[in-house]
């Protein structure tokens, strides 16, 4: 019995030595499903033509970087451009590789990832585009009308220069102008600050300039050069006093004039010239000349709020103009 066990142990030891000598160095690769039917992996590369460059294209230098060294020029007789290289390759082996067709890749030298696959189709011009462009080129700015021999026309009056504005609504009930204008000049005389007023005030201001300001100043200092405006539309109470009634400025009915500029650079100012022996008579004549043209005319003799300007508005009163 012991003899049989010794013989069996020796046989097993000999079989183990033989199996170790014939064992593979790695586990066998498992076969994937469907791999037997999958086509062989192929990669076909079309050979480059004679137009292909002899070396890779040099990348373009980024803006601001140091200039790159010049690249070698191709030999005479060779074309400078390279034709696209077409590469056909099958899909990688896998479960569904037999169902997918091989793909064709076109490599264009110099193209980036942002290049489109085909040229973009041009967009047709909208119908009537040329007519709209011509109309826009000839369209004039609202409120500015140019006519031969006439300087501006606003509010239907030649000589008033400025712009028509959109309706103005104020933050306080009652404020606003239904049809406001921004007056810039009267008969060629510029306002130092454009006045936002209504047309009634604009035409009254022009009448005053024509009938009183220009004739009164005459040739003194070379004549009238500009009109200094310090206030026009403003949504506020009279003299900005709490609890007071709305000012005519809040309706676009008023404009405040602080001085008349002359061509020689001097100015007739209400603050400094009203009581001056030389300028006073001229300013007082202009103040008086505004009465009737405007419904309200206030100056230094009215109150402490008007020591430095004339307040002119087109408010109407049953008793006539209020001038002080």
VOGU-3710 file (C-alpha; in Angstrom, 3 decimals, decimal comma):
1> xxxxxxxxxx> 0,000/0,000/0,000  2,742/2,394/0,887  4,489/1,408/-2,298  1,470/2,379/-4,450  1,178/5,783/-2,728  4,849/6,523/-3,376  4,505/5,602/-7,068  1,383/7,837/-7,450  3,128/10,802/-5,815  6,116/10,421/-8,096
11> xxxxxxxxxx> 3,851/10,358/-11,192  2,052/13,526/-10,134  5,353/15,328/-9,533  6,622/14,353/-12,989  3,375/15,602/-14,627  3,657/18,954/-12,844  7,226/19,462/-14,065  6,198/18,650/-17,640  3,186/21,019/-17,521  5,323/23,879/-16,166
21> xxxxxxxxxx> 7,775/23,440/-19,017  4,995/23,721/-21,673  2,908/26,560/-19,990  2,372/29,819/-22,078  3,936/33,066/-20,874  0,529/34,925/-20,833  -3,170/34,113/-20,742  -4,754/33,534/-24,143  -6,693/36,570/-25,560  -10,489/36,032/-25,371
31> xxxxxxxxxx> -12,348/36,159/-28,660  -15,013/38,942/-28,878  -18,478/38,187/-30,152  -18,880/38,755/-33,857  -15,150/39,269/-34,326  -14,883/36,308/-36,620  -17,248/38,001/-39,074  -15,666/41,512/-38,775  -13,600/42,732/-41,705  -9,893/43,006/-41,351
41> xxxxxxxxxx> -8,542/46,353/-40,163  -7,198/48,247/-43,147  -5,710/51,734/-43,589  -5,269/52,964/-47,125  -3,394/56,217/-47,662  -3,471/57,830/-51,111  0,041/58,790/-52,125  0,776/62,513/-52,307  1,030/64,099/-55,752  3,812/66,212/-57,198
51> xxxxxxxxxx> 2,050/69,339/-55,891  2,533/68,287/-52,263  5,075/70,417/-50,319  8,422/68,882/-49,530  8,069/69,810/-45,864  5,358/70,651/-43,341  3,827/74,120/-43,610  5,196/76,583/-41,088  2,498/77,871/-38,654  1,508/81,535/-38,920
61> xxxxxxxxxx> 3,047/83,787/-36,251  0,580/85,176/-33,700  -0,038/88,962/-33,874  2,491/90,818/-31,741  5,014/87,985/-31,697  8,514/88,169/-33,122  8,611/87,725/-36,908  9,334/84,191/-38,060  12,294/83,299/-40,219  11,449/83,065/-43,921
71> xxxxxxxxxx> 10,564/79,600/-45,118  12,392/77,872/-47,914  10,939/78,573/-51,337  10,029/75,616/-53,550  12,266/74,755/-56,464  11,492/76,182/-59,865  9,007/74,112/-61,762  7,091/72,941/-58,687  3,679/74,325/-57,812  3,435/76,399/-54,588
81> xxxxxxxxxx> 0,182/74,857/-53,417  -0,566/71,361/-52,176  -3,584/69,299/-53,096  -5,727/67,821/-50,337  -4,659/64,379/-49,132  -7,502/61,823/-48,928  -7,212/59,108/-46,299  -9,624/56,138/-46,238  -9,679/54,015/-43,124  -12,069/51,393/-41,773
91> xxxxxxxxxx> -13,694/51,589/-38,401  -11,941/50,104/-35,420  -12,910/46,478/-34,714  -15,788/46,072/-32,376  -19,285/44,739/-31,930  -20,856/47,011/-34,608  -17,835/47,607/-36,824  -19,230/45,359/-39,566  -22,312/47,575/-39,859  -20,427/50,895/-40,250
101> xxxxxxxxxx> -18,954/51,923/-43,612  -15,314/53,008/-43,802  -14,794/56,764/-43,464  -12,969/59,064/-45,857  -10,952/61,949/-44,374  -9,813/64,884/-46,523  -6,846/66,761/-45,094  -6,464/70,309/-46,485  -3,067/71,909/-45,809  -3,354/75,133/-43,779
111> xxxxxxxxxx> -7,003/74,584/-42,753  -7,916/75,017/-39,089  -10,605/73,410/-36,958  -12,849/76,430/-37,695  -12,874/75,828/-41,458  -16,265/74,986/-42,988  -16,704/71,756/-44,922  -18,100/73,574/-47,947  -18,453/77,154/-49,153  -21,289/79,125/-47,594
121> xxxxxxxxxx> -24,193/79,891/-49,892  -24,534/83,671/-50,436  -27,619/85,306/-48,964  -29,905/87,125/-51,382  -30,424/90,853/-50,820  -33,832/91,724/-49,302  -36,317/93,074/-51,798  -36,314/96,864/-51,962  -32,991/97,244/-50,123  -31,527/99,718/-52,608
131> xxxxxxxxxx> -34,613/101,944/-52,441  -34,502/101,986/-48,622  -30,791/102,884/-48,651  -31,404/105,800/-51,013  -34,297/107,019/-48,880  -32,194/106,866/-45,691  -29,374/108,795/-47,352  -31,671/111,641/-48,336  -33,728/111,704/-45,121  -33,170/114,928/-43,144
141> xxxxxxxxxx> -32,859/115,278/-39,405  -36,294/115,983/-37,821  -36,788/119,688/-37,254  -33,941/120,736/-39,540  -35,161/121,932/-42,916  -32,654/123,299/-45,392  -33,994/125,648/-48,025  -31,982/127,800/-50,444  -31,603/131,351/-49,133  -33,246/130,581/-45,767
151> xxxxxxxxxx> -31,457/129,891/-42,477  -33,260/127,037/-40,752  -36,973/126,576/-40,248  -38,620/125,338/-37,058  -42,203/125,756/-35,843  -43,062/126,962/-39,350  -40,835/130,042/-38,993  -37,778/130,751/-41,110  -34,797/131,677/-38,944  -35,570/129,299/-36,067
161> xxxxxxxxxx> -32,918/126,596/-35,962  -33,138/123,486/-33,840  -34,798/120,094/-33,490  -38,252/118,717/-32,866  -38,374/116,455/-29,811  -40,598/113,670/-28,560  -43,373/114,514/-26,110  -42,012/115,344/-22,642  -43,802/114,131/-19,498  -42,709/115,322/-16,063
171> xxxxxxxxxx> -42,414/113,637/-12,707  -44,922/116,102/-11,219  -48,540/116,100/-12,381  -49,020/118,937/-14,845  -45,415/119,095/-16,057  -44,517/118,394/-19,656  -44,597/119,649/-23,244  -46,830/118,063/-25,875  -44,753/119,252/-28,854  -41,337/120,392/-27,574
181> xxxxxxxxxx> -38,486/121,798/-29,638  -34,834/122,361/-28,859  -34,063/125,879/-30,108  -30,414/126,491/-30,972  -30,363/129,800/-32,849  -32,623/132,698/-33,846  -31,983/134,394/-37,189  -28,400/133,183/-37,123  -27,796/134,350/-33,535  -26,844/131,276/-31,455
191> xxxxxxxxxx> -28,193/130,586/-27,982  -25,344/129,797/-25,601  -27,448/126,897/-24,281  -30,141/125,272/-26,467  -33,592/126,054/-25,061  -36,164/123,268/-24,660  -39,479/125,098/-25,067  -42,704/124,961/-27,061  -43,279/126,685/-30,392  -45,232/129,590/-28,860
201> xxxxxxxxxx> -42,212/130,515/-26,750  -39,821/130,023/-29,675  -41,751/132,329/-32,012  -42,202/134,954/-29,250  -38,445/134,885/-28,628  -37,794/135,457/-32,322  -40,223/138,409/-32,394  -38,452/139,940/-29,395  -34,999/139,503/-30,978  -36,132/141,047/-34,265
211> xxxxxxxxxx> -38,207/143,900/-32,855  -36,276/144,832/-29,724  -32,895/143,174/-29,093  -31,190/143,734/-32,452  -32,495/147,314/-33,000  -31,678/148,317/-29,417  -28,106/147,012/-29,481  -27,500/148,347/-32,972  -23,784/148,510/-33,789  -22,570/148,632/-30,238
221> xxxxxxxxxx> -19,697/146,193/-29,794  -20,141/145,055/-33,364  -23,743/143,981/-32,880  -25,450/140,988/-31,267  -23,323/137,815/-31,347  -25,226/135,465/-29,027  -27,981/135,246/-26,410  -27,117/133,726/-23,040  -29,895/131,339/-21,946  -29,697/130,060/-18,361
231> xxxxxxxxxx> -33,047/128,226/-18,043  -35,817/126,757/-20,181  -37,961/123,662/-19,487  -37,804/122,480/-15,897  -40,432/120,507/-13,978  -40,551/122,672/-10,838  -42,596/125,194/-8,907  -42,268/128,978/-9,226  -38,809/130,043/-8,117  -38,405/126,427/-6,882
241> xxxxxxxxxx> -40,292/127,327/-3,695  -42,013/124,489/-1,758  -45,810/124,631/-2,005  -45,813/127,219/-4,794  -47,727/126,837/-8,047  -46,113/125,217/-11,065  -43,734/127,482/-12,930  -44,309/128,306/-16,585  -40,950/126,616/-17,095  -42,693/123,330/-16,254
251> xxxxxxxxxx> -44,917/123,762/-19,327  -42,259/124,873/-21,798  -43,735/128,385/-21,799  -40,697/130,232/-20,416  -37,065/131,059/-21,062  -34,582/132,967/-18,873  -32,083/135,359/-20,505  -29,027/136,487/-18,510  -27,178/138,525/-21,105  -26,623/139,579/-24,709
261> xxxxxxxxxx> -23,177/138,794/-26,115  -21,568/141,256/-28,532  -19,301/140,654/-31,508  -16,281/142,262/-29,801  -16,412/139,658/-27,001  -18,119/141,852/-24,375  -21,573/141,165/-22,949  -24,546/143,158/-21,700  -25,367/141,278/-18,513  -28,543/141,775/-16,527
271> xxxxxxxxxx> -26,689/141,376/-13,229  -23,896/143,826/-13,924  -25,470/146,197/-16,422  -29,048/146,788/-15,260  -28,041/149,699/-13,023  -25,033/150,758/-15,101  -25,246/154,191/-16,740  -23,970/152,871/-20,068  -25,604/149,427/-20,355  -28,651/150,036/-18,159
281> xxxxxxxxxx> -30,713/152,013/-20,713  -30,173/149,298/-23,340  -31,203/146,460/-21,026  -34,209/148,387/-19,737  -35,304/149,088/-23,311  -35,053/145,392/-24,183  -37,012/144,528/-21,003  -39,743/146,938/-21,980  -39,707/145,686/-25,571  -40,572/142,171/-24,389
291> xxxxxxxxxx> -43,857/143,358/-22,828  -46,757/142,419/-25,074  -44,688/139,905/-27,027  -44,517/137,820/-23,839  -47,293/137,514/-21,269  -44,900/137,823/-18,320  -41,641/139,787/-18,195  -39,703/139,859/-14,928  -36,366/141,574/-14,239  -34,252/142,937/-11,377
301> xxxxxxxxxx> -37,046/145,294/-10,252  -39,517/142,448/-9,690  -38,017/140,462/-6,764  -34,842/138,924/-5,380  -35,152/135,875/-7,630  -34,616/137,835/-10,863  -31,604/140,020/-10,130  -29,433/138,344/-12,758  -31,828/137,536/-15,614  -35,016/138,331/-17,530
311> xxxxxxxxxx> -37,819/135,795/-17,086  -39,907/135,674/-20,277  -43,008/133,490/-20,643  -46,084/133,318/-22,875  -48,706/132,911/-20,148  -51,819/134,938/-20,993  -53,778/137,120/-18,550  -57,149/138,808/-18,956  -55,656/142,098/-17,845  -52,811/141,888/-20,379
321> xxxx> -49,084/141,343/-20,009  -47,486/141,443/-16,570  -44,153/143,287/-16,800  -41,998/144,210/-13,840
//
